[in-house]
Amino acid sequence: MPRPRSDKAQKKLADDARLMRWWKAWHREQRDAVLVGPHGAVLSELFRMFSNLKHVQPAQLIGLVHSIDWASIDYNTKLTVIHEINTAITAFRVKRGLEPIDDNLPGDPDTAFRTIKAIVLTASPHCEGAHRGEARPE
């Protein structure tokens, strides 16, 4: 028979549960804000793919991510996208009885998540040379 928890332990569990609910609600608000923002049309298709990972090949997901102009998207939106793909892939792996996170060893090819993260966070402008002023109109 399990020991009854002390009042202090019960309070900590209740506080942790409350904080987790707030954290999840905050992330839902962030996702919703991204979807109604200026890039909502493009990112809604990406989020739709996240929610249907069992029907999507990694190459398709990476292709869609690569086709988006990430240089025009603000950093907070990028972080929301990274959080959503991380959550989706983790849930997908857990549902299939795999470890939630599987980072490859050095020398192995990158996982789809790491490839997507690199594309999103290190995006350069689509116009080559624009960052040096060469593609700017006079």
Secondary structure, DSSP 4 states (H G I P E B T S, - for coil): -PPPPPHHHHHHHHHHHHHHHHHHHHHHHHHHHHHHSTTHHHHHHHHHHHHTGGG--HHHHHHHHHHS-GGGS-HHHHHHHHHHHHHHHHHHHHHTT--S--PPPTTSPPPHHHHHHHHHHT---SSTTGGGTTTS--
